[in-house]
């Protein structure tokens, strides 16, 4: 670990509306119809990075991959306090799935900030909800990774972190360099100041990189290289399916446990059939 | 000519909208009902530079352009006009005149405190017998050694109840009032300076609009802004800037009412259909959208002329006149779209309706704006 803490935050621009029409032909969102915003969990990750920087000093570089308009989220991140923005934008990168996105991000992070200490991502995005890019990025960078973290404490080269996992609170320690994905449970993002906005447009620099700048073969990028195919996209609808059990009370109860015993047992936290014996 | 908002202006809008919707939206109804300025929210606005939007960075301001300032006031007013008013008046007629006419010492002394929000500014020209007629000021300033003794009463002072620094217009020589009108920067707590009752107004109720009393108030010469007799010049310059502030405030109120009307028209069912499916409602919405858009273009044009350094009195007056009259029309129509519910305090549109009206009155009535505009029209060389 070098003298000054080097933090990398990866953020994604997502549509700032609750519902967006889908393009049935490509199975992707019609993103151009909505204003963009920083994905909420990514903003929490940035806030966590800002708090680490305030406590320990350091430098924050923010990465995003997207169309040229994604510069907006980098500017916002810099107005919040990040030091530099890196925009990965290239038509060849369009349509990447999570695997190719993390590959591309990893190459960019390794190229621009090879001596990073900690990479921070949001735990998931509100437009695709896969929660895959962070963990995959740790694999690509060959560093330890921990997902769904909501508390960080840094002492020397060791990062202590807390996360909720299957209703257990876990405390873990990680040697740096490493990667964490941050949940929206803590690290509520600060408001952006007007001076911050003015400064980022007056003197903030954004490094814009394409495939060629990163020395990447375009056949390894974008939808072309992505093994994932989206077969169908639809809005989930909640359905109610009422079942009426008939017969004598004894028969009804037996039928109830035959058909729904697993669910009822889950609620009262024991296996009813086993409890009987 | 580019009509697309730049990335910075989009970010200012997004940022202030988030703040207003998070901090002001949940309390806007309550603070209007209780006539309470939410100091707890104002304290949060200080570090975000809302009180020094255009003040230089060396004084802790954000040094933004006028369109950014306009967007910030518009977005606050879209949710809570009374707080938008506080910010608008503080920036445009509280801080700006000191920046434009103050000495270096005066700027060093007051601007950092104003820009941080430690001091809230107010502008006090209006009196019982002086409103549209700025030359009719009766507050008297008598020179006494290196000080002035000031006596008089100011009325309808926006931010009056909480102001820490008020710009007070006073006349030094009643034989030559226009040539001797002067502006004094008077601090809260100065002997002889006190705040009167908070006005019980139709709208903007969360802003503590009040009278200010000056009774043998001794003010050192160091608190005279500009020279004796600069009053009308300072007043007119401040009001040009202030009119942009009121124009965008009216624009924000109209936008808030319009957004509420669109939402309601999609939700409200009559004859088994949302009322937005009826052509009459569609026509209302189309008119409102068009007027709001026209108003926004007028006010941004005034901002652009101001930032170019050219005179912008007529542009600011046109923007203020159009935006304020548009806001009363749009809020009226928004109440109509809501029907009986719009007349109820259960919905926000009745507050927008009450708040809009005063934008046609303060910082120069619509009649005064027409006077300014017609003078500019008639003085043009043909």
Interface residues (C-beta under 8 A of the other chain):
Chain A: X35 X37 X71 X72 X75 X76 X79 X191 X192 X193 X194 X195 X197 X198 X201
Chain B: X7 X8 X10 X11 X12 X14 X15 X18 X19 X44 X47 X48 X49 X50 X53 X57 X61 X62 X63 X64 X68 X72
